[in-house]
């Protein structure tokens, strides 16, 4: 009976590991390359095909099934455990990320495809075929459910993708070890010795990589990023990385640059002071995103500001910006201002649930490089924003680059117009770290917005923006000017397709 329970436990662990590896490869590819739907789709499709190949090949395994199963689990533990470290290596040091990703998916998928047929045949001596197949598949599917719950709620927040890969490689090794221990009497002495040596070797290798994972991550992050990595944190939502080079502090989210301390003021002054200048009142402000505290820094230059609500999904982002000494110096400890309230919610959900009205709404959100973020550039989102603007209120959003992602930028403009804003005014500014960058401002009533800019001077200290500069920001050269584009909706996220199409030529 002990052997039966070992095989059932092996089936459960196999079901968990199979889904975990699939999620790890998909998530890693999404972090590095964006477009999560594309990479999850590729991974799932290739994975299922590879499992089919593995199941087909299992018919040719006729003898020594137990021995072959143990060897396969050792190989799967090693390959699955190293899948994320190998992808890190491929991304940091080679141009062959996609071949590496595809090879890993196919190899792991084939090995997993071999597992269930072999386990079914190994349990054939304990149950009739009807019960055997029912037991194996039900336990395997239950393991898959556990994996989908473990990954977002436990593994990502506590260990991150790199360590999770190694941990589950060791878990997969456990299947081989359990089987080797339980069925020792059915293996010859020489074969047992070989398997124990292989198990200790592979397990010791994975454990060593896990122990030194922090050192390896720091080295490989340095290979990915241009400057010295001084902080890295994998949260349930994203990977945060801070780099430092002399006077330059940079923040990366999922590998994408968010700001450089050398020129971020050009971005944040343009994002904040133009709508603040254009608004009828400036007392109650909503920031969507902006967890680094740099938008709040600019807002608190105005004495009229009485209340600021900052909505950022990731509490770790706000925590880092509130405690890291270099970020505190840059954002001038703005997140500790008594006038600011932090809310950790999805921006879309927050706007659906709140009944508050704001004088100015500033959207400092990541680019629409995946479908989840594209929701925040959709017609439905802008209608929600419009509903929460006070009379004479102004909304502004960062809107990617009108040069590098021209269609995406003008799609955001078209979508805001279609959402009911009476006045929609696009503008742009040159930021050395990013190139030309775009913003779109919307208002509901006359007497505010762009037509209002000439009547009120900038009343706070700035390093870049001035009253004489502002009119030029609303002029678009020929290679950035408007072109026909579609609006972006929840059902048809045009902005995402335009964004990926535009940036593909430059990445």
Helices and strands as residue ranges (DSSP letters): H 2-33, H 36-57, G 58-60, H 65-81, H 83-93, H 97-122, G 123-125, H 129-150, I 151-155, H 156-158, H 160-182, G 184-186, H 189-211, H 213-224, E 228-234, E 239-245, E 248-253, E 256-260, H 264-278, E 284-289, H 294-299, E 307-311, H 315-323, H 325-331, G 334-336, E 340-343, H 347-353, E 358-364, H 371-374, G 375-377, H 379-387, E 389-398, H 406-418, E 423-431, E 435-443, G 449-455, H 467-473, G 478-480, H 494-504
